[in-house]
Amino acid sequence: MSVAKTALLFMLASAAVGAQVNSGEQKPEPALPFTMTPAATFELPWRIAFLPDGRMLITEKVGPVWLVSAQGQKIAPVVNTPPVYWQGQNGMLGVFISPHYASDQSIYLTYAEPGDYGGGLALARAKLNVTATSARLENFEVLWRQLPRGKGGQEGAAVAFAPDGQSLFLTVGDRQRFTPAQDPDQPVGKILHLTLDGKPAPGNPNYGKTGAATVTLIDPPSDTEAAKTAKVVSTYTFHGPNLTPAETWASGVRTPYGLAFSPSGELWEIEHGPRGGDELNLIEKGKNYGWPLVSYSQNYNGVPIPSPDTRPDLTKPVIYWTPVIAPGNIVFYKGSMFPQWEGSALIGGMGSQTLNHVTFDGKGGAKPAERWSVSHRIRDVAVGPDGAVWMLEDANPGALFRVTPK
């Protein structure tokens, strides 16, 4: 074999290894290996969190958080939840159980906090006082809030606790404003790494640094190009140090609705693209994931966006979906009911109305496995203590399904 031919084959092999996988055209499996049993309905449900006794907390975007039985039946709304900015994609979003719940009985909430002009993402913590028939929040405290508040959806609002239980990662979407995702001074389009008290976590790429004292606010523009010259609505001056640089772990994300640690300790994020380009990203310290500079997609109005292949300095997704699935969340399976899924991930698809199975190699690689058509927009996927899978439907009313093997 000639030297030239050997070199060409090596180049092709290298390209294949590093190529991004487009799973958008994947066809669903011909049959479901599971049964979906509806248990209850909710008004625009968003997230599930399991208490140690098997009961659940379920958020509704319109505001309430529900205490739900281990069988999936509503018990009562949780008392003392905060007011929310419910508009479009905003509202009451995530609920997460403290990694130290056994000793502190705390839960964390993410939601859009109302303001004089639109709203802003907030992360709060409270003690959950729960009985057989009721639940209430006590010692409610906002740990982190997005300022300035403004218009636009795509809050993000996912939380993943570090494997050691001593810190957390919070996703903050681009609020449909595009360009602030690349501004290190704005808490928009970022993945933050915070202590359990909401402070910048030691070890962050710019820990100890502060940002500009004043930042500008824009309304959501029509596309990535229009965003470059968007009219400034107002300027905001922080009342104390701007800690955004110190809080930031990674940047350049768009609609990061799912975040989870794999069994090997890797942090994975799932996000929506516009007209194409949903992404599964391996989140690493200090990386820039490119939004809105690049995307495997185009704007909703057809205005093109440069391909990630044009910017080797930016981090590409491991998997992308064109056409989109509109992912709702990602969860790594751990349980006995579906042993074939152990250690792999399930991703709900809202636009595709599918449940998507992805496997991982523990070395930064992932590949699509099965896709199942479930005929419902799947906002959340969670794994119960007994290994059953639970899914929330993005609808009003939206069903809660218990998923068990056939």
Secondary structure, 3 states (H helix, E strand, C coil): CCHHHHHHHHHHHHHHHHCCEECCCCCCCCCCCEEEEEEEEECCEEEEEECCCCCEEEEECCCCEEEECCCCCEEEECECCCCCCCCCCCCEEEEEECCCHHHHCEEEEEEEEECCCCEEEEEEEEEEEECCCCEEEEEEEEEEECCCCECCCCCEEEEEECCCCCEEEEEECCCCCCHHHHCCCCCCCEEEEEECCCCECCCCCCCCCCCCCEEEEECCCCCHHHHCCCCEEEEEECCCCCCHHHHEEEECCCEEEEEEECCCCCEEEEEECCECCEEEEEECCCCECCCCCCCCCECCCCCECCCHHHCCCCCCCCEEECCCCCEEEEEECCCCCCHHHCCCEEEEECCCCEEEEEEECCCCCEEEEEEEECCCCEEEEEECCCCCEEEEECCCCEEEEEEEEC
